[in-house]
Amino acid sequence: MILPASISIKQIALAFVTGLLVLMSLIAGFATYQTRAVTRSLEQHSQDAAHSEIAAAIQQLLSQTQDQAVNLARWDETRQQLVMPEYYSYWRDQRVYESGMLSSPLARAALYSHSGEVLAGGEPKKDLPSRLPAGPPQTRAWLTLEAGGIALYQTFTVYSDEQKQALLGHGLIRVDFMPALQQRQRFYFVDTASIALMLKPGETLAASELHSRLRFKIRQDQDQLRFQEILSHILLALFVLLMVSSLLEFLAYNHLLIRPLHRLSDDIDAMQRGRFSDSRTRSQPLRIVELENIRRSLYDYQLQLRELHGSLERQNREFHSQAHQDALTGCHNRRAYEEDWRNFRDELKTAPQDTAFLLFDCDRFKTINDTYGHAKGDRVLTIIADALVMALRANDRLYRLGGDEFATFLSHTTPAQARQIAQRCQHLLDAANFTDLGINEPVGISIGIAYCEAGRLAHIDELPKQADIAMYTAKQPGRNRIALYGRDTENAAQTLVASRETSALFQALGAPGLMEMHYQPIHALPGRNVAYYEALARIRYHGKLIMPGAFLPVVSSRRLETEFDLAILHQVDMDLSSQLLPLGNGVSINLSAQSISRPEVVSLLLELSRHNARHPLMLEITETSLITQMTEVRAYLDLLRTVNYRIAMDDFGTGYSPLRYLVDLPVDVVKFDISLVNKLGQNDRAGKVVADFVHMMNDAGYGLVAEGIETESVLNKVESLGFAHVQGYLLGRPVPLAQLAARPAATASVTTCTA
């Protein structure tokens, strides 16, 4: 049975009343059935009693008639009449009754000679036969239907002696069967008026077959009839009472519960549609206290929801503004850029228009940031953003894409107008005063412009890439720091796009399998056992291996650090899942500092942490000087440490302010750059300074790794200074995973990644 998706309270009430009626009907039906069963049982009992009663009466009548026949046969006067029948008529009409041989006037007797003839001496009774029926001379009884009714005949034989040797004659007793039967006893179960014997006129029926031909009816039991009548009235009254009570209950249920529930449902619907009245007096209180409490609670909850909704709207507006606004510069951030750029492209499909895309990049910002510190670097970015906003048109938006890179897209413009806006941006920035920050060298921006006509909007998605090419063209020496894609970038585009390394890089980022990881062992001191492996990226392009020195500049110039690091993580995940790396050896993964601030990279790292049980993982952070969101990076690194990642600062000794990042970031391991390690082999002042750095960091609890170990003398030096791990061609070169897996197990130690 398929139930409806929803039912009303009225339907539930109707179902309840209907079920109650059905239940009571079943009870009444069962009572009626039991009553009928009792009635049938009583009727059967009455019928059995009637059969027993009529059988007893017949048996008594037959026995009495037979006894009378035996007595007459033994009576001396009967023998005398057969010998001398002179007084036969007197004997037959009076003497038999006076003597008590025949107690009922319904019985009559006659005597017959031994030949069966009635005795002479008187006229025979007309209802007695003048001759005995043919048959054996013995006592027998039968019934026959005559004109006067049903007669019962009983014959008897009379002998002159007790030994029954001398036959004197015969006798016959006739009884009116029906009157005699009815007079024998009082019937309680048999209707005497209905007793009938099924005989044809003149037909003779033996007394033994009497029961099979006798028909009668049972007398109606008045008590039983009265009982049935009373029970019928009770059942009818019960059914009527049930119907009336069910109707009254339904009306009361409808008035007291269904209507209030409907009102409550209407109030809830009004709340959902926003049309619920603010005045409680407009709605009459519900009769049921619980429902009224629910209604008032919903009313109060509705008011609270309205207040909360208003508060949420305000907070959503503030959150939307914060989520789409760059916290440092106040201009729009990358999220706002991605949404606006997507919506703008959708608008162009219905309203085509000329479009220009401008990409801004601060010149030498990394040098300024490292030299003067992050605080002044942030102030430089703020001044640049203010100048760019002032230079743009009123409805144009400026977006900070990350670091020192900004962008905007202009509608209803021409290439000349776009160049004028770019020039205005440079003029306003050139007029800005940076000497208050202590920055004496000039601060400038390079601007790349890409343009798309209204008739060629199929290529609109290529504008950001074209502007990127134009911007790098503008940075080239001899340029005026503004370049328009197409006219100014023909040679530069060919150089940037058609190079082997660029093609290989883009194919490796888009096609799994082209990125190939080589693993260089890092040995623990003093035992020189393999502790873990550093994963180093290579690109397999047309069968040849491209080294990092060839494709990493392309990654940096195209700002593909995040995409490149994601590809590295996916390949390392595949290598670890293959279980070819020796069990227990850890893996160190290089990531750029910019990628650590990207949620998608952190999410993939969290997923990759499932391998920590088999292969402890370490992150080597490179290019720490490019970190512009220190708070976010520190929070993400703390999160990764909770899933057992260890954090290493790579290439320590390069850049301008590595000690500051070492203090601000949760670092466990410091990897000394090869340039510092080589100075340890010198006995001059530089070697002593580096040695002092080593002692200081050991005392601070950092794990130290020396890179670029190529000679025994340098290895002995770093071991004496207390380095925990070493790495270099002297101990092992990077090898593919398959070659690493093929090495004998004895060469791999199970030392965990604790550097």
N, C-alpha and C positions, 0 to 999 in steps of 0.2 A: 504494500500500500504506500502510495506516495503522499507524504504529508505536505501541507501548504507551507510556503516559505515563512509566512507570518499569519498569526491569528489574533483576533480582537478579544478583549475581556468579555464582551457579550457572547461571542461564540463559545468561550470557555464556560460561561454560565449556562448557556443552552445545552452544551454537551454534558455538563454536570447534572442538570435537571433531567435531561433525556436518559442519562445513565441511571439516575435514581428511579425513574419510571420503569425503565427496562428491568432493573433489579427487583423492584416491587412486583412487576408483572411476572417475573420468573418465580418469585416467592408465592404469589397467588396461584400461578399455574401449578407449581409443585403441590400447594395445599389442595387444589382441586383434584389433581391427580391422586394424591393420597386419599382424599375423601371418596373418590370413585373406587379406589382399590378396596377401601373398607366397605363401601356399599356392595361391591361385587362379592366380597367375602361373606357379608351378612346374607346376601341373596343366595349364595351357594350353600351356606349353612341352613337357611330356611328350606331350600330345595331338598337337601339331604335329609333334614328332619321330616319333611313331608313324605318323602319316599319311605323312610323308616316307619312313619306313622301309618300310612296306608297299607304297608306290607304287614305290619303287626295286626291291623284290624282285619285284613283278609284272612291271615293265618288263624286268628282267633275264631272267625266265623266258620272257616272250614273245619277247624278242630272241634268246635261245638257241634256242628252238623254231624261229623263223623262219630263223635261220642254218643250223640242221640241215636244214630243208626245202630251202634254196638249195643246200647241199652235195650232198644226195641227188639233186637235179635235175641237177646238173652231173657226177655220178659216172658213169663209163663203164659200170660194172657195172650201174647202174640202167638205162641204155639197152639193154644186152645182155639184161637180163631182160625188157624190154618187147618185144624182137625175138624172143628165144628163151626162153620162160619155163620150160624144162625144170627148171632148178635154182632156181626161184623160192622154194620153201619153205626150201631151204637158205640162200639169200640173205637171206630175211626173218628166219629164226630165229637164224642164227649170223653170217653174213657181215656183216650191218649192224653188229652189236655188236663183232665182231672188228676191223673196220676203224676203229672209233671214230666212225662217223657218228652213232650214237646212244650217248651216253655213259652214260645212265641206264637201268636195267632198267624204270623206270616209263614209259619212252617205247617205243612200238611203231610200226612202219611197215607200210604196205601200198601195192601198186601197182595201178593201174586202167588199163584200155584207154582209147583216146581216146573211147569211147562211155560210159565211166564204170563198166564192169563190172570186178569184181575179176579179176585174172589167174588163169588155170587153172594146174594143176600142183600144186595143194595145197589143202587145206581152209582156208578163211579163219578167222582168229581170231574167236572168238565175240564179243569185245569191240570188233571192228572191223566197220564196215558192209560188206556185200557189194556195195554200189553207192554211188557218191558222191551226196551230196544234189544236188538240182537247183540249178543256178545257173550263173553265167558261168564259163568255164574259166580261172580266174585264181587266183592265190595269195590265200588268205583264211584267217582264224582265227575260231573261235567256241568257245563253251562250252555244255555241255548237262548236265542232271541225269539220270543213269542209275542203274540199280539198284546198281551198284557204287560209285557216288559221282559226283563232278563230273569230267567229262572235258574236256580242252582239245584241240581239233582244229586242225591246220594243214595245208592243202592246198598242193600245188605242181604245176607243169606241167613235163613232160619233152619236150625237142625233140631232134631228131637232129643239128642243127647249132648252131653258135654264134649264127647270125643268127636263130635261133628261127623258121625258115620251115617246117620239117617236124615236125608234132606226132606224138610217139610214144605218149603217154599221160599219165596223171596219177598223183600220189602223195598219200599221206595219213599224217600223223604224229598219233598219239594219245598224250596225256600225262595221267596221273592228277594232276589240278591241285593238290589240297590236299597230298598227300604231297610232290609235287615242290616246291611253294611252301615248305613247312616245311623241306625239306632244302636249299634253295638257300643259305640263310644263317642265322645265329643272330640271333634277334630280341631286342633289349634293352628296347624300349619297348612292343612289342605282345605281348599274351598269345596265344600261338599256339593254345591250346586254344579260344579264343573266336572264331577266324576262321571266318566263315561267309559263303556266297554265297547271296543270296536268289533262288532259282530254283524254279520249279514242275517236277514230273516231266515230262520230254519237252520242256521249254521250251528254246529255243535263244537264246543271248545272244552278241552280237558282242563280240569282245575289246575293242573301243573303249569299250564300255559297262560294262566290268568294274568300274571303280571305284565307280560309282553303286550297284551291287548288293552290294558287299562290306561286311560288318559285322565289327567286332572290338572288343575291350576293351583298355584301357591296363593295362600291368603296374604293380602298386603298387610305388612307390619306398620301400624300407624305410628309407632314410636320412631321407626326408621324413616318414614316419610316426613315426620316432623323434624327430625334431625337434619335431613337433607335440605329442607326448606329453610331452617334456621341458618345452616352453614352458607347457603346461597345468599341469603340476605346479608350475612356478615361480610362475605367476600365482596359483594356489590358495594356495601357501605364503605369498606376499606378502600376499594378502588376509587370511589368518588372522593373520599376524604384525601387520598393521596394526590389526586388530580388538583383538587382545590388548594391543598397545602403547597404543592409544587408551584402552582400559579402565583399564590401569594408570596412565596419565597422568591420567585423570580422577579416579581414586581418590587419587592423590598430590596433585593440585590441590585436591581437596575437603578433604583432611586438612591440607595445609600452608597453604592460602590461604583457602578458603571458610569453614572453621570459625573461624579467627582473625578474619576479617572480620565474621562473624556475632557473635562475642564483642565485637569493637570496636563494632559497631552497637548491641548490647544495652547496652554501657556508655554510649554517647552518648545512647540513649533514656532510660537511668536518670538521666543528668545533666539531661536536659530535664524529666523528671518530678520532679527534686529528690530522688531516692532513691539517688544514687550513694554508695557506701561511702567513708568517709574513710580506711579502712585499706587500704594497698597490698597487704598480705600476704593479704588475702581473695581476691584475684584472681590466678590462676596466670599467670605471664608468658607472653606469646605467643611462639611458636617463631620467627617472622620478626622480625628485629631492627628493621626499619623500622616495622612495625606496632606493636611494643612501644614504640618511641620516640613514635609518634603517640599511643598510649593514655596514656603517662605525661605527655606534653605537655598533652593534654586534661584529664588529672586535675589537673595544676598550674594550668591555666587555669581549671578549675572552682573550685578553691579561691580563686584570685584574684578570680573573678567573685563568689563569695560575700562575700568581704571588701569588694569594690567595691560590691556591691548593698547591703550594710549601710550603707556610707558614703553611698551615694546616697540611701538612705531617710532617713538623718539630715539630709542636705543638702536633700532635697526638703521635709522637714518645716520646716526652717529657711527655705527659699526660699518655701514656701507662706505661712509666717507673715509673712515680709518683704513678699511680693507683696500680701498682703491687710491689711497694717498700715500706718498712716500714720506716716512717719518722724518727724514733728515731735511729734504729740500722743500717739502710742501707741494711738490707737483705730483702728477698722477704716476702710479707705480706700474710694474709689468702686468699685474692682473687687470688693471683698468685698460692698459694698452691692448691686451689680447681680446677683451670683451669689445672695446670700441672698434678695434680693427675688424673684428668679425661682423659687427653690426654695420659698419661702414661699407664693407664689401656686399652685404645683403642689400643695402640701400642702392648701391650702384646698379644692381640688376634691374631695378624698376626705374631709376632716374640716373642714367649715365651722365658722367661729367668728367672733365679733365682733372687728374689727380697727381699730386707730387708727394713724394716721401722723402723726408730729411732726416739724416742720421748724424748726431753730434758726438765727438769724442775729444776729451781733454788731452792736449799734448803734454807728454812727460809727466803725467799725473803720478805714476808709480814712483818716480824719482822724488817728486815733491812730498808724497806721502811718507816715504821712507826717511827723507832728510829732516822734515819739519814735524813729523808725527801725525797721528790720526786726527787729533783735534783740529789742527790747522788744515789738514787735508779735507776734513768734513766742511770746514768753513769755506774753502775754495769751491767745493761742489755747490754750496748754498749760493755763493755769489754768481757762479756760472748759471745756475737755474734761474735766479732772479733776472739776470740779463737776457736770457733766452725768452722768458715769459714776456718781458717788456717788448721784445723785438717782434714777437708773433702778433698776428691779427687778433681781434677781440674774441672771436669764437674758436680760435685754434687752441689745442691742448698740447702741453708738453709732458712727455712721459720719460721717467727714468727707468731704463731697461736693466740697469745693474752697474755697480762700480761708477765709472766716470762716463758712461754711455747714455745719451739721451736721444729721443726721437720725436717726430711729429709728422702728421700727414695733412696735406692741404687740399681742400676741394675748391672747384671753380677757379683754377689758377692756370698760369702758363709757365713755361720754363724760365722766362725772364723774370716774372714776378717771384718765383721760388728763389732764384738767385739773388734778387734784391732783398728778400727776407733774410737769406743766409748772410748777406753782407751786413745787413743791419745788426744781426746777432753778433758778428765779429766786432763791429764798431763799438757797440755797447759794452762788450766784454773788454775791448782794448782800453776803454775809458775807465774801467773799474780800477780801484786803487787797492793793491795787495801789499803795499809797503807797511800798512798798519799791522799786518800779520807777520812781518819780518821776512817776507818773501820778496827778494829783489829781482830775481830773474822773471822774464815775462811769462804770463800764463795765457795760453791761446787754445783754440779749438779747431779741429778739422771737421769739415762738413761734407757729407756725401749726399747728392741729390739724385733721385730716380723719378722719372716722369712717365705717365701713361695717359694717352689720349682717350677720349670718351668712346671712340670707335674700336679701341683695342683692349677692352676691359677683360678679355679672356686671359691676359697676362698680368692681371693685377696682383696675383699672389707672388710674382717675382720681384715686386718693388723692394721689399726689405733686403733681399739678397743683392739686388743691383745697387741699392744705396750703400750697402756694406762694402761692395767693391769700389764704389766711387769714393767712399770715405778713406779707404786705405790708399787709393790713388792720390787723394788730397794730401796725405801724410808724406808722400815721397818728396825727396829734395827737389827744389826748383818749382814746386807747386805753390799756388797762392792760398792753400788750405781750403779751397772750395772746388769740388769737382762734380760735374754733371755726367751721369752715366750715359755712355754712348759716344758723345762728342769728346769728352775728356779722358775716357777710360778704355779706348780701343786697345792700345798696347798693354795696359795694365790688366785688363780683363783677360786678355789672352794668356798673360803670364800667370795670373792667379788661378784661372779655371782650368787651363789645359795642361798644367803640370802633372807629371806622373804621380808625385806624392799626394797631390790634392785628389786626384781620381781614385787612387788606392784608398785614401782615408775615407772618402764618402762611400765607396763600395763596402769597406769593412764595417762602417757604422750601420749600413742598411742591410747587409747580408751576413747572417751568422756563419761562422766557419772561417772567414778570411782573417779574423783576429786570432793570433796565435800567441799563447803564453809560454815563455821560457822561465825556468826556475833555477835561480842561483843559490847555492847553499850558504847559510850563515852558521859559522862554527862557534861553539862555546869554548871559552878558555877556563882552565888551562888544558883540558883534555883534548880539545880540537875535534870533538864530536859534532855532527850535524845537529843543530838545535831546531832550525826551521829554514824555510825557503822564501826568498823574495820573488814574487811574481812580476816578471818584466814583459811588457807588450812588444810584439812584433806584428807586422802585416805581411801576409803571404799574397803577392800580387803577380799574376801570370807566372807562377812557379818560382818567383824570386822573393827573397826575404828583404823587406824594407825595415831599416833600423829606426829607433826612436829619434835619432838626430835629424832624420830626413822628414818625418811627418809631424813631430811635436811643434815645430814652428807654424805649420799650417793650422794645427789645433789652436794655438795661441792667437794667430792672426784672425781666424774665423770665429773666435769665441765659442769653440766647441768643447770646452772642458767638461761640461756636464754630460753631453752626449757621449764623449769619449770614455769618461769614467763609468757610465752606465754599461757601455759595451764591455769594458774590462770586467766589471762585476759579474755580468752574465756569463762570460767565458770562464772566469774562475769558478763560478757555481757549477758549470758543466764539468770542469776538470775535477773538482772535489767529489761530485756525484759519481764520477766514473770509478772511484776507489782505486785509482792507479798510484796515487801518492802514498808513500809509506805511512802506515797507521801510527799516529802519535806525533808526527812531525807537523809543526805549525806552518802557516802561510802568512806572509806579509804582503799587503796590497797597498799600492801607491795611489793616492787620491789628491786632487788639487784642492786647495783651501776653498775655492769658490763652490765646489760641488758639495762640500759638507753643509752648506747653508741651504741646499735644495731638498725639500721634503721627499721627492721621489727617490733621490739617492739614499737618504736615510732609511726610507721604507724598504728598499732592496737590501740594505745592509742588515736590517733587523731580520729579514727573511733568511739571509745568508748565515745568520748566527746559528742555525740548526746544525751546522757542521762543527761547531766548537767542541763537541764531545769527542770527535775523532781527530780533528785538526784545529788546534787553538789558532785564533785569527788575530792579526795585528794590522792596524791602519797606519800607514806612513803618510803624514800630511806634508805636502810640498807647496811651495809658493805661498807661505804664510804671510808674506808681506802684502799680498793682495786681498787679505781679509778686510772687508768693509763692514761686516755685521758681526762684531765680536761676541755680542751677547747671545745671538742665535747659535753661532758656531759652538760656543762653550756649552750651551744647553744640549745641543745635539750630541756632542762628544760625551757629556755626562750620561746621557741616555744610552749610548752605545756601550759605555763601560759597564752598565748594569746587566748587559747580556754577554759579559766576559770578553769584550774586545779590549785589547791593549793599544794605547795611542803612542805613536812615535813621531818625533819631529825630524823630518828628513833634511839632508843637506845643511846641517848646522854649520855656521861659519860663512854662509853666503848672505847677501842682502845687507841691509843697514841696521836693522834693530831686532835680531833674533832673540836677544835676552828678554825683551818685553813680551814677545809671544810665548816664550817659555814660561813666564810668570803668569800670564793671563789665561793660558789654555791648560786643561787637565792632561798633562803629558806624563807618560810613564818611562819612555825610552828616548834617548837623544842619539841620533846618528851623525857622527862627525864627518863632514865633507872631506873628500880626498885631498882638497887643498890644505886643510888643517892637518890631516894625518901625515902628509908629506913633510910638513914643517917639524913634526916630532923627530924626524931623523936628523935634524940639524941641531947643532950645539950653540946657536946664536940666540939672541933675545926673543925672536919669534917662537922658537921651539920652547923656550921656558914659559912664555905667556900661554901657549896652548897647553903645556903640561899643568900649569896652575889651573887652567879651566877644567882640566880633567879631574884634578884633585877636588876642586870646589863642587863639581857636579856629583862626584862619588859621595862626598860628604852630605850632599842634599838628598841623596837616595835615588837618583836617576840611574837607570840601566844604560850603559854606554856601548855603542857599536862603532867600530872603526871601519870605514869604507876604503876601498882601493888598496888593499894590502897586496903588494906585488913582490916584496923582497923579505928575506928572513930577518934582516936587521930591523926593518920597520915592525915586523910581527913581534919580535922579541921586545922592542921598545914599548909597544902598546900593551903587551902582556904585563910588563913590569909596572906600568902606570895604573893597572887595575881595570882595564877594559874587560867587560863581560863577554862580548862577542866580537868577532871579526868577519870581514867579507872582502873578497878580492880574488883576482885571477890566480894568485899563488895557491889558494886552497881549492878553488873550484870555479868554473865558468858556467854561465847560464846554459841550460840544456832543455830541449823540448820534453814534454811530459812523458811521451812514449819512451824516450831514452832513459829518463829518470826511473821509470817503472821497471826497465829491463836490468837495472843494476842489481848486484847481489844484495840481499837483505842485510848482510853483515855490515855494509858500509853506511847504513842509515841508523842513526841513534834515535831513541824514543824520548830524548830530552824535550820537554815542553817549551812553548814559546813564552819564556819568562824574561826575555831581554828587556 
